Amino acid sequence: MRTAQWKVSAVFLFLCLFFSGAALFPRAAEGLDVIISGSWQFPLKSFFWSSPDPSVQSMPGSAAISVVNAGNTREQWGIEVKIQGSPLPEGVKLWVRRSGSGHGAGWIRSGMGYIPVGESPALLFSGTGDRLQVPLQIKIAGITPRTPGATIRTSLIFTVVRTR
């Protein structure tokens, strides 16, 4: 009888230690990474100021985004974008879109049309699997000769989120 009590106590102690270790050292969830490559390049326009709605678009594919470490899962993810830092001058607006699908496993959808970028996150596009070199394009509008000259320290923040 004493031996049975000892075994039950030993098993209970082992389980307590095992579960406390699991609580202290949980398994790291597999994370998705976002990689931005390239830089925004804008073509020179001699007619910029004469346009009734002056805007400039970056050259397609001059910057790209990759979502990696999804593995072979079919778990859906989304790319959100927002502005962080100094506010844009009054009247200046910024939009972003993807101009292609890149390559890799899984699929990708939405985001081919320009979406406005603000201080709150906005869903740019979604997909599954690893997607590499998805070309991005930005559009800036509202700059006029009356826009005050300044150094603007604004960043575009891209975040990958799980959508399911």
MDTraj code that builds the backbone (N, CA, C; nanometers):
import mdtraj as md
import numpy as np

residues = "MET ARG THR ALA GLN TRP LYS VAL SER ALA VAL PHE LEU PHE LEU CYS LEU PHE PHE SER GLY ALA ALA LEU PHE PRO ARG ALA ALA GLU GLY LEU ASP VAL ILE ILE SER GLY SER TRP GLN PHE PRO LEU LYS SER PHE PHE TRP SER SER PRO ASP PRO SER VAL GLN SER MET PRO GLY SER ALA ALA ILE SER VAL VAL ASN ALA GLY ASN THR ARG GLU GLN TRP GLY ILE GLU VAL LYS ILE GLN GLY SER PRO LEU PRO GLU GLY VAL LYS LEU TRP VAL ARG ARG SER GLY SER GLY HIS GLY ALA GLY TRP ILE ARG SER GLY MET GLY TYR ILE PRO VAL GLY GLU SER PRO ALA LEU LEU PHE SER GLY THR GLY ASP ARG LEU GLN VAL PRO LEU GLN ILE LYS ILE ALA GLY ILE THR PRO ARG THR PRO GLY ALA THR ILE ARG THR SER LEU ILE PHE THR VAL VAL ARG THR ARG".split()
xyz = np.array([
    [0.0814, -0.1179, 0.0000],
    [0.0000, 0.0000, 0.0000],
    [0.0865, 0.1253, 0.0000],
    [0.1934, 0.1268, 0.0821],
    [0.2843, 0.2409, 0.0864],
    [0.3509, 0.2652, -0.0481],
    [0.3865, 0.1622, -0.1191],
    [0.4507, 0.1754, -0.2482],
    [0.3569, 0.2421, -0.3476],
    [0.2299, 0.2085, -0.3453],
    [0.1325, 0.2686, -0.4363],
    [0.1187, 0.4181, -0.4076],
    [0.1184, 0.4570, -0.2798],
    [0.1089, 0.5988, -0.2446],
    [0.2327, 0.6742, -0.2929],
    [0.3489, 0.6131, -0.2782],
    [0.4723, 0.6768, -0.3240],
    [0.4702, 0.6981, -0.4743],
    [0.4232, 0.5979, -0.5505],
    [0.4165, 0.6083, -0.6956],
    [0.3205, 0.7189, -0.7383],
    [0.2052, 0.7268, -0.6721],
    [0.1078, 0.8315, -0.7046],
    [0.1684, 0.9679, -0.6755],
    [0.2368, 0.9817, -0.5605],
    [0.3004, 1.1086, -0.5253],
    [0.4105, 1.1441, -0.6240],
    [0.4892, 1.0468, -0.6657],
    [0.5974, 1.0720, -0.7604],
    [0.5406, 1.1147, -0.8959],
    [0.4355, 1.0485, -0.9417],
    [0.3732, 1.0843, -1.0691],
    [0.3148, 1.2254, -1.0586],
    [0.2478, 1.2565, -0.9475],
    [0.1915, 1.3904, -0.9276],
    [0.3015, 1.4962, -0.9286],
    [0.4131, 1.4702, -0.8579],
    [0.5253, 1.5643, -0.8549],
    [0.5844, 1.5824, -0.9952],
    [0.6006, 1.4740, -1.0697],
    [0.6523, 1.4828, -1.2059],
    [0.5612, 1.5676, -1.2948],
    [0.4297, 1.5429, -1.2862],
    [0.3357, 1.6197, -1.3667],
    [0.3395, 1.7685, -1.3301],
    [0.3497, 1.7977, -1.1995],
    [0.3586, 1.9386, -1.1569],
    [0.4834, 2.0045, -1.2146],
    [0.5966, 1.9362, -1.2070],
    [0.7207, 1.9916, -1.2614],
    [0.7127, 2.0052, -1.4133],
    [0.6559, 1.9063, -1.4794],
    [0.6448, 1.9106, -1.6249],
    [0.5589, 2.0285, -1.6703],
    [0.4419, 2.0441, -1.6084],
    [0.3529, 2.1526, -1.6496],
    [0.4050, 2.2890, -1.6087],
    [0.4761, 2.2984, -1.4971],
    [0.5335, 2.4288, -1.4615],
    [0.6460, 2.4643, -1.5578],
    [0.7213, 2.3634, -1.6034],
    [0.8244, 2.3894, -1.7038],
    [0.7640, 2.4314, -1.8352],
    [0.6515, 2.3718, -1.8721],
    [0.5843, 2.4102, -1.9956],
    [0.5312, 2.5525, -1.9859],
    [0.4878, 2.5913, -1.8667],
    [0.4378, 2.7279, -1.8496],
    [0.5524, 2.8285, -1.8527],
    [0.6674, 2.7903, -1.7994],
    [0.7819, 2.8809, -1.7975],
    [0.8519, 2.8868, -1.9330],
    [0.8510, 2.7759, -2.0050],
    [0.9199, 2.7692, -2.1334],
    [0.8245, 2.7198, -2.2417],
    [0.7265, 2.8021, -2.2805],
    [0.6321, 2.7570, -2.3831],
    [0.7008, 2.7421, -2.5175],
    [0.6435, 2.6599, -2.6012],
    [0.6959, 2.6452, -2.7367],
    [0.6724, 2.7745, -2.8128],
    [0.7734, 2.8178, -2.8805],
    [0.7588, 2.9401, -2.9596],
    [0.6720, 2.9100, -3.0806],
    [0.5739, 2.9965, -3.1041],
    [0.4901, 2.9802, -3.2225],
    [0.5724, 3.0148, -3.3454],
    [0.5478, 2.9421, -3.4527],
    [0.6186, 2.9724, -3.5759],
    [0.5762, 3.1104, -3.6227],
    [0.6714, 3.1986, -3.6419],
    [0.6401, 3.3364, -3.6777],
    [0.6570, 3.3634, -3.8256],
    [0.5782, 3.4560, -3.8735],
    [0.5899, 3.5018, -4.0106],
    [0.6766, 3.6260, -4.0121],
    [0.7573, 3.6405, -4.1134],
    [0.8443, 3.7565, -4.1271],
    [0.8073, 3.8341, -4.2519],
    [0.8211, 3.9660, -4.2433],
    [0.7996, 4.0548, -4.3570],
    [0.9344, 4.1150, -4.3934],
    [0.9695, 4.1092, -4.5202],
    [1.0963, 4.1661, -4.5683],
    [1.0638, 4.2646, -4.6801],
    [1.1106, 4.3873, -4.6653],
    [1.0940, 4.4893, -4.7692],
    [1.2282, 4.5037, -4.8395],
    [1.2254, 4.5006, -4.9715],
    [1.3500, 4.5164, -5.0466],
    [1.3321, 4.6239, -5.1526],
    [1.4419, 4.6846, -5.1929],
    [1.4380, 4.7905, -5.2928],
    [1.4136, 4.9260, -5.2275],
    [1.3852, 5.0241, -5.3096],
    [1.3533, 5.1583, -5.2602],
    [1.2567, 5.2230, -5.3581],
    [1.1788, 5.3157, -5.3080],
    [1.0818, 5.3829, -5.3935],
    [1.1563, 5.4701, -5.4928],
    [1.1320, 5.4505, -5.6202],
    [1.1931, 5.5322, -5.7252],
    [1.0811, 5.5994, -5.8016],
    [1.0961, 5.7292, -5.8233],
    [0.9934, 5.8072, -5.8902],
    [1.0475, 5.8616, -6.0220],
    [0.9718, 5.8460, -6.1290],
    [1.0151, 5.9019, -6.2576],
    [1.0037, 6.0542, -6.2542],
    [1.0924, 6.1208, -6.3251],
    [1.0859, 6.2667, -6.3329],
    [0.9755, 6.3062, -6.4296],
    [0.8944, 6.4031, -6.3886],
    [0.7858, 6.4507, -6.4741],
    [0.8020, 6.6004, -6.4940],
    [0.8207, 6.6426, -6.6157],
    [0.8358, 6.7852, -6.6431],
    [0.7018, 6.8582, -6.6339],
    [0.5905, 6.7859, -6.6482],
    [0.4592, 6.8480, -6.6465],
    [0.3901, 6.8386, -6.5101],
    [0.4634, 6.8023, -6.4056],
    [0.4048, 6.7788, -6.2733],
    [0.3214, 6.8978, -6.2252],
    [0.3790, 7.0172, -6.2255],
    [0.3081, 7.1338, -6.1699],
    [0.1961, 7.1820, -6.2604],
    [0.1980, 7.1496, -6.3881],
    [0.0926, 7.1947, -6.4778],
    [-0.0293, 7.1021, -6.4752],
    [-0.0176, 6.9905, -6.4078],
    [-0.1278, 6.8952, -6.3985],
    [-0.2386, 6.9521, -6.3090],
    [-0.3668, 6.9294, -6.3436],
    [-0.4756, 6.9773, -6.2577],
    [-0.4787, 6.9051, -6.1229],
    [-0.4273, 6.7835, -6.1159],
    [-0.4213, 6.7076, -5.9909],
    [-0.2807, 6.6506, -5.9782],
    [-0.1856, 6.7330, -5.9310],
    [-0.0473, 6.6836, -5.9274],
    [-0.0314, 6.5636, -5.8345],
    [0.0176, 6.4565, -5.8907],
    [0.0483, 6.3371, -5.8118],
    [0.1665, 6.2668, -5.8763],
    [0.2315, 6.1847, -5.7993],
    [0.3461, 6.1107, -5.8501],
    [0.3351, 5.9667, -5.8006],
    [0.3671, 5.8730, -5.8897],
    [0.3643, 5.7309, -5.8567],
    [0.5049, 5.6747, -5.8660],
    [0.5368, 5.5860, -5.7727],
    [0.6665, 5.5193, -5.7824],
    [0.6634, 5.4233, -5.9003],
    [0.7807, 5.3896, -5.9484],
    [0.7902, 5.2945, -6.0595],
    [0.7521, 5.1550, -6.0090],
    [0.6682, 5.0822, -6.0840],
    [0.6271, 4.9492, -6.0394],
    [0.7473, 4.8584, -6.0157],
    [0.7467, 4.7890, -5.9040],
    [0.8519, 4.6927, -5.8754],
    [0.9802, 4.7513, -5.8205],
    [0.9864, 4.8834, -5.8002],
    [1.1099, 4.9396, -5.7442],
    [1.1251, 4.9003, -5.5979],
    [1.0154, 4.8655, -5.5327],
    [1.0185, 4.8115, -5.3967],
    [0.9293, 4.6882, -5.3945],
    [0.9636, 4.5920, -5.3105],
    [0.8873, 4.4677, -5.3039],
    [0.8779, 4.4214, -5.1596],
    [0.7772, 4.3401, -5.1328],
    [0.7571, 4.2848, -4.9993],
    [0.7540, 4.1326, -5.0104],
    [0.8117, 4.0660, -4.9113],
    [0.8091, 3.9199, -4.9050],
    [0.7547, 3.8780, -4.7693],
    [0.6706, 3.7752, -4.7686],
    [0.6209, 3.7148, -4.6452],
    [0.6790, 3.5746, -4.6423],
    [0.7586, 3.5452, -4.5397],
    [0.8281, 3.4165, -4.5338],
    [0.8044, 3.3480, -4.4006],
    [0.8419, 3.2215, -4.3931],
    [0.8310, 3.1343, -4.2765],
    [0.6896, 3.0841, -4.2542],
    [0.6061, 3.0853, -4.3570],
    [0.4722, 3.0284, -4.3443],
    [0.4785, 2.8769, -4.3539],
    [0.5869, 2.8257, -4.4090],
    [0.5995, 2.6819, -4.4254],
    [0.4973, 2.6301, -4.5236],
    [0.4586, 2.5070, -4.5062],
    [0.3601, 2.4473, -4.5961],
    [0.2184, 2.4630, -4.5437],
    [0.1986, 2.5552, -4.4517],
    [0.0658, 2.5700, -4.3939],
    [-0.0264, 2.6447, -4.4890],
    [-0.1528, 2.6245, -4.4704],
    [-0.2550, 2.6967, -4.5463],
    [-0.3176, 2.8055, -4.4584],
    [-0.2485, 2.8401, -4.3507],
    [-0.2992, 2.9434, -4.2614],
    [-0.2967, 3.0782, -4.3330],
    [-0.4072, 3.1500, -4.3241],
    [-0.4171, 3.2772, -4.3931],
    [-0.3509, 3.3886, -4.3129],
    [-0.2909, 3.4812, -4.3840],
    [-0.2297, 3.5993, -4.3243],
    [-0.2678, 3.7205, -4.4070],
    [-0.2479, 3.8373, -4.3494],
    [-0.2732, 3.9618, -4.4204],
    [-0.1590, 4.0589, -4.3961],
    [-0.1388, 4.1499, -4.4890],
    [-0.0395, 4.2560, -4.4732],
    [-0.1146, 4.3861, -4.4460],
    [-0.0849, 4.4470, -4.3310],
    [-0.1423, 4.5763, -4.2968],
    [-0.0358, 4.6833, -4.3136],
    [-0.0790, 4.8045, -4.3466],
    [0.0137, 4.9153, -4.3659],
    [-0.0417, 5.0382, -4.2941],
    [0.0491, 5.1178, -4.2387],
    [0.0110, 5.2439, -4.1754],
    [0.1290, 5.3398, -4.1804],
    [0.0998, 5.4673, -4.1545],
    [0.2043, 5.5699, -4.1465],
    [0.2423, 5.5884, -4.0009],
    [0.3707, 5.6053, -3.9782],
    [0.4198, 5.6329, -3.8429],
    [0.5242, 5.7436, -3.8520],
    [0.5215, 5.8358, -3.7591],
    [0.6197, 5.9438, -3.7579],
    [0.5530, 6.0781, -3.7778],
    [0.6255, 6.1695, -3.8392],
    [0.5737, 6.3039, -3.8632],
    [0.4511, 6.2986, -3.9524],
    [0.3513, 6.3819, -3.9230],
    [0.2352, 6.3848, -4.0127],
    [0.2723, 6.4467, -4.1467],
    [0.2003, 6.4070, -4.2493],
    [0.2217, 6.4648, -4.3818],
    [0.1688, 6.6085, -4.3810],
    [0.2247, 6.6963, -4.4647],
    [0.1730, 6.8333, -4.4738],
    [0.0242, 6.8323, -4.5110],
    [-0.0454, 6.9352, -4.4730],
    [-0.1884, 6.9448, -4.5000],
    [-0.2167, 6.9291, -4.6494],
    [-0.3135, 6.8463, -4.6800],
    [-0.3534, 6.8228, -4.8187],
    [-0.2762, 6.7139, -4.8898],
    [-0.1650, 6.6687, -4.8339],
    [-0.0847, 6.5634, -4.8974],
    [-0.1417, 6.4276, -4.8571],
    [-0.1640, 6.3437, -4.9554],
    [-0.2197, 6.2100, -4.9339],
    [-0.1243, 6.1048, -4.9879],
    [-0.1284, 5.9869, -4.9268],
    [-0.0414, 5.8762, -4.9650],
    [-0.1262, 5.7507, -4.9837],
    [-0.1025, 5.6788, -5.0929],
    [-0.1689, 5.5525, -5.1212],
    [-0.0629, 5.4478, -5.1514],
    [-0.0991, 5.3207, -5.1321],
    [-0.0086, 5.2103, -5.1648],
    [-0.0905, 5.0974, -5.2276],
    [-0.0249, 5.0186, -5.3116],
    [-0.0875, 4.9017, -5.3725],
    [0.0212, 4.8015, -5.4074],
    [-0.0217, 4.6793, -5.4352],
    [0.0710, 4.5830, -5.4942],
    [0.0465, 4.5861, -5.6434],
    [0.1535, 4.5772, -5.7216],
    [0.1387, 4.5850, -5.8667],
    [0.1641, 4.4504, -5.9340],
    [0.1706, 4.3434, -5.8558],
    [0.1914, 4.2091, -5.9086],
    [0.1712, 4.1077, -5.7978],
    [0.1924, 3.9805, -5.8296],
    [0.1693, 3.8733, -5.7324],
    [0.2962, 3.8143, -5.6737],
    [0.4124, 3.8514, -5.7260],
    [0.5350, 3.7886, -5.6791],
    [0.5359, 3.6415, -5.7153],
    [0.6042, 3.5613, -5.6353],
    [0.6077, 3.4176, -5.6619],
    [0.6184, 3.3436, -5.5300],
    [0.5922, 3.2145, -5.5344],
    [0.5999, 3.1317, -5.4149],
    [0.4778, 3.0426, -5.4019],
    [0.4750, 2.9686, -5.2937],
    [0.3647, 2.8756, -5.2684],
    [0.2424, 2.9526, -5.2191],
    [0.1294, 2.8880, -5.2274],
    [0.0068, 2.9496, -5.1772],
    [-0.0532, 3.0470, -5.2766],
    [-0.1349, 3.1368, -5.2271],
    [-0.2034, 3.2332, -5.3126],
    [-0.1989, 3.3705, -5.2479],
    [-0.2392, 3.4690, -5.3253],
    [-0.2425, 3.6077, -5.2802],
    [-0.3641, 3.6731, -5.3446],
    [-0.4325, 3.7614, -5.2702],
    [-0.5504, 3.8277, -5.3267],
    [-0.5651, 3.9687, -5.2715],
    [-0.6395, 4.0487, -5.3442],
    [-0.6699, 4.1897, -5.3159],
    [-0.5438, 4.2752, -5.3183],
    [-0.5605, 4.4043, -5.3041],
    [-0.4473, 4.4953, -5.2976],
    [-0.3985, 4.5492, -5.4302],
    [-0.4656, 4.5183, -5.5418],
    [-0.4201, 4.5682, -5.6714],
    [-0.4602, 4.7138, -5.6949],
    [-0.5614, 4.7610, -5.6229],
    [-0.6007, 4.9007, -5.6315],
    [-0.5361, 4.9801, -5.5189],
    [-0.5126, 5.1076, -5.5430],
    [-0.4518, 5.1919, -5.4395],
    [-0.5445, 5.2033, -5.3190],
    [-0.4876, 5.1908, -5.1985],
    [-0.5627, 5.2141, -5.0754],
    [-0.4971, 5.3306, -5.0017],
    [-0.5775, 5.4173, -4.9384],
    [-0.5193, 5.5287, -4.8634],
    [-0.4482, 5.4776, -4.7385],
    [-0.3365, 5.5408, -4.7067],
    [-0.2579, 5.5018, -4.5891],
    [-0.2683, 5.6139, -4.4868],
    [-0.3030, 5.5772, -4.3648],
    [-0.3141, 5.6731, -4.2558],
    [-0.2475, 5.6195, -4.1310],
    [-0.2836, 5.6764, -4.0175],
    [-0.2220, 5.6358, -3.8909],
    [-0.2788, 5.5052, -3.8369],
    [-0.3961, 5.4651, -3.8851],
    [-0.4547, 5.3372, -3.8446],
    [-0.4190, 5.2307, -3.9475],
    [-0.3934, 5.1074, -3.9027],
    [-0.3586, 5.0007, -3.9980],
    [-0.4720, 4.9747, -4.0970],
    [-0.4352, 4.9539, -4.2228],
    [-0.5305, 4.9182, -4.3285],
    [-0.4807, 4.7916, -4.3954],
    [-0.5721, 4.6994, -4.4260],
    [-0.5342, 4.5741, -4.4918],
    [-0.4981, 4.6021, -4.6364],
    [-0.3748, 4.5706, -4.6726],
    [-0.3271, 4.5915, -4.8096],
    [-0.3620, 4.4717, -4.8979],
    [-0.3247, 4.3509, -4.8543],
    [-0.3603, 4.2286, -4.9263],
    [-0.3498, 4.1117, -4.8312],
    [-0.3979, 3.9953, -4.8748],
    [-0.3922, 3.8756, -4.7914],
    [-0.3472, 3.7572, -4.8755],
    [-0.3104, 3.6487, -4.8082],
    [-0.2648, 3.5312, -4.8795],
    [-0.2360, 3.4156, -4.7861],
    [-0.1743, 3.3116, -4.8414],
    [-0.1278, 3.1962, -4.7652],
    [0.0097, 3.1571, -4.8175],
    [0.0828, 3.0820, -4.7378],
    [0.2135, 3.0333, -4.7810],
    [0.3168, 3.1448, -4.7906],
    [0.4362, 3.1082, -4.8342],
    [0.5436, 3.2062, -4.8537],
    [0.5220, 3.2773, -4.9874],
    [0.5246, 3.4104, -4.9869],
    [0.5144, 3.4892, -5.1101],
    [0.6365, 3.5788, -5.1164],
    [0.7090, 3.5727, -5.2256],
    [0.8337, 3.6457, -5.2396],
    [0.8235, 3.7528, -5.3465],
    [0.8896, 3.8659, -5.3213],
    [0.9043, 3.9744, -5.4180],
    [0.7707, 4.0215, -5.4773],
    [0.6739, 4.0464, -5.3902],
    [0.5465, 4.1044, -5.4348],
    [0.5730, 4.2533, -5.4587],
    [0.5624, 4.2997, -5.5831],
    [0.5975, 4.4391, -5.6125],
    [0.4972, 4.5373, -5.5525],
    [0.5503, 4.6456, -5.4972],
    [0.4686, 4.7503, -5.4354],
    [0.4842, 4.8805, -5.5119],
    [0.3841, 4.9636, -5.5014],
    [0.3868, 5.0940, -5.5666],
    [0.3165, 5.1931, -5.4737],
    [0.3713, 5.3132, -5.4604],
    [0.3051, 5.4171, -5.3822],
    [0.2706, 5.5350, -5.4721],
    [0.1719, 5.6084, -5.4272],
    [0.1264, 5.7276, -5.4985],
    [0.1146, 5.8395, -5.3950],
    [0.1698, 5.9549, -5.4284],
    [0.1630, 6.0717, -5.3417],
    [0.0918, 6.1808, -5.4192],
    [-0.0082, 6.2418, -5.3573],
    [-0.0851, 6.3484, -5.4234],
    [-0.1037, 6.4635, -5.3258],
    [-0.1404, 6.5770, -5.3813],
    [-0.1693, 6.6935, -5.2990],
    [-0.0514, 6.7868, -5.2775],
    [0.0599, 6.7600, -5.3418],
    [0.1754, 6.8487, -5.3312],
    [0.1577, 6.9584, -5.4360],
    [0.1597, 7.0808, -5.3928],
    [0.1443, 7.1955, -5.4832],
    [0.2591, 7.2932, -5.4574],
    [0.2717, 7.3950, -5.5403],
    [0.3752, 7.4953, -5.5130],
    [0.3542, 7.5653, -5.3785],
    [0.2334, 7.5590, -5.3255],
    [0.2060, 7.6211, -5.1952],
    [0.2338, 7.5284, -5.0779],
    [0.2636, 7.4024, -5.1039],
    [0.2962, 7.3097, -4.9951],
    [0.4275, 7.3553, -4.9322],
    [0.4269, 7.3772, -4.7985],
    [0.5500, 7.4260, -4.7352],
    [0.6625, 7.3235, -4.7464],
    [0.7809, 7.3749, -4.7748],
    [0.8981, 7.2877, -4.7814],
    [0.9356, 7.2428, -4.6415],
    [0.9649, 7.1154, -4.6261],
    [1.0017, 7.0613, -4.4957],
    [1.0636, 6.9241, -4.5152],
    [1.1376, 6.8833, -4.4161],
    [1.1859, 6.7465, -4.4130],
    [1.0811, 6.6654, -4.3387],
    [1.0270, 6.5673, -4.4046],
    [0.9207, 6.4852, -4.3454],
    [0.9816, 6.3516, -4.3056],
    [0.9702, 6.3195, -4.1817],
    [1.0223, 6.1927, -4.1306],
    [0.9047, 6.0988, -4.1028],
    [0.8508, 6.0440, -4.2087],
    [0.7370, 5.9536, -4.2003],
    [0.7795, 5.8176, -4.2535],
    [0.7355, 5.7148, -4.1861],
    [0.7666, 5.5781, -4.2289],
    [0.6391, 5.5035, -4.2614],
    [0.6479, 5.4135, -4.3570],
    [0.5405, 5.3183, -4.3832],
    [0.5728, 5.1928, -4.3030],
    [0.4794, 5.1504, -4.2209],
    [0.4981, 5.0313, -4.1387],
    [0.4121, 4.9195, -4.1961],
    [0.4762, 4.8103, -4.2385],
    [0.4067, 4.6936, -4.2897],
    [0.4102, 4.5863, -4.1829],
    [0.2939, 4.5276, -4.1526],
    [0.2839, 4.4262, -4.0495],
    [0.2094, 4.3059, -4.1061],
    [0.2588, 4.1866, -4.0766],
    [0.1869, 4.0656, -4.1164],
    [0.1021, 4.0214, -3.9978],
    [-0.0250, 3.9921, -4.0248],
    [-0.1183, 3.9488, -3.9216],
    [-0.1846, 3.8200, -3.9665],
    [-0.2181, 3.7368, -3.8714],
    [-0.2929, 3.6146, -3.9038],
    [-0.4401, 3.6533, -3.9143],
    [-0.5061, 3.6050, -4.0182],
    [-0.6448, 3.6441, -4.0401],
    [-0.7437, 3.5369, -3.9980],
    [-0.6974, 3.4263, -3.9501],
    [-0.7879, 3.3204, -3.8987],
    [-0.7398, 3.2746, -3.7654],
])
top = md.Topology()
chain = top.add_chain()
for i, resn in enumerate(residues, 1):
    res = top.add_residue(resn, chain, resSeq=i)
    for name in ("N", "CA", "C"):
        top.add_atom(name, md.element.get_by_symbol(name[0]), res)
traj = md.Trajectory(xyz[None], top)
